Amino acid sequence: MSATSELIHCYDQLAERLAHMVELARAKDWGRLPELEAQCSAVVQRLKSLNPLESLEPSQLQEALRLIERIRADQQEVCELVRPQIEQLIDRMGLLSQQRNLGKTYGLPH
């Protein structure tokens, strides 16, 4: 596989994984997101290692730009769907910390 087709292939893989992450986040299936995020990270690392020897042909460039735009949109949607869950988790952790501190202060079991 040439460097340029490898580049398009990697963008396509990343777009597919992020689209799946959007589906899972919409379904609130949070447990499966970390595995896909790890796969996305591996693809990004692969993209970083690619150094195409020739520039992309116009059709390849258009495909790459289309995939990048799709990746950005899906990444933004995943972030928007996950953000409330993270904020809720932080709030719960804060409450647990307060309870633990109160327990230490007043000698209550924690």
C-alpha positions in Angstrom: 0.0 0.0 0.0 1.5 3.3 -1.0 1.9 6.1 1.6 -0.9 8.2 0.3 -3.4 5.3 0.1 -2.3 4.3 3.6 -3.1 7.9 4.7 -6.6 7.7 3.3 -7.0 4.3 4.8 -6.1 5.6 8.2 -8.5 8.5 8.0 -11.2 6.1 6.9 -10.5 3.8 9.9 -10.6 6.8 12.3 -13.9 8.1 10.8 -15.5 4.6 11.2 -14.4 4.3 14.8 -15.6 7.8 15.7 -18.9 7.1 14.0 -19.3 4.0 16.1 -18.4 6.1 19.2 -21.2 8.5 18.4 -23.6 5.6 18.2 -22.5 4.3 21.5 -22.6 7.7 23.2 -26.1 8.4 21.9 -27.1 5.0 23.4 -25.3 5.9 26.6 -23.2 2.7 26.3 -20.3 4.3 28.1 -18.4 1.0 28.9 -17.5 0.4 25.2 -16.1 3.9 24.5 -12.6 3.4 26.1 -11.8 0.5 23.8 -12.7 2.5 20.7 -10.9 5.5 22.0 -7.8 3.4 22.3 -8.2 2.2 18.8 -8.6 5.8 17.6 -5.4 6.7 19.4 -3.5 3.8 17.7 -4.8 5.1 14.3 -3.7 8.6 15.1 -0.2 7.4 16.1 -0.1 5.5 12.8 -1.1 8.7 10.9 1.7 10.6 12.7 4.3 8.1 11.5 3.2 8.4 7.9 5.3 10.7 5.7 3.9 10.5 2.2 6.7 10.8 -0.4 4.3 12.4 -2.9 1.4 14.8 -2.5 -2.1 13.5 -2.7 -3.9 13.5 -6.0 -6.8 15.9 -6.2 -9.4 13.1 -5.7 -7.4 11.8 -2.7 -7.1 15.2 -1.2 -10.9 15.7 -1.5 -11.5 12.3 0.1 -9.1 13.2 3.0 -10.7 16.5 3.5 -14.2 14.9 3.6 -13.0 12.3 6.1 -11.3 14.9 8.3 -14.5 17.0 8.4 -16.6 13.9 9.3 -14.0 13.0 12.0 -14.2 16.5 13.5 -18.0 16.6 13.6 -18.2 13.1 15.2 -15.5 13.9 17.7 -17.3 17.1 18.7 -20.6 15.2 19.1 -18.9 12.5 21.3 -17.4 15.2 23.5 -20.8 17.0 23.8 -22.5 13.7 24.8 -19.8 12.6 27.2 -19.2 16.0 28.9 -22.4 15.8 31.1 -21.4 12.3 32.2 -17.9 13.5 33.2 -19.3 16.5 35.1 -21.7 14.2 36.9 -18.9 11.9 37.9 -16.8 14.8 39.1 -19.8 16.0 41.2 -20.2 12.5 42.7 -16.5 12.2 43.5 -16.7 15.6 45.3 -19.6 14.4 47.4 -17.8 11.2 48.3 -14.7 13.3 49.3 -16.9 15.5 51.5 -18.5 12.5 53.1 -15.1 11.0 53.8 -13.8 14.2 55.3 -16.9 14.5 57.5 -16.4 11.0 58.6 -12.8 11.6 59.5 -13.7 14.8 61.3 -16.5 13.2 63.4 -15.0 9.8 63.7 -17.7 8.1 61.6 -16.9 5.0 59.6 -16.3 5.6 55.9 
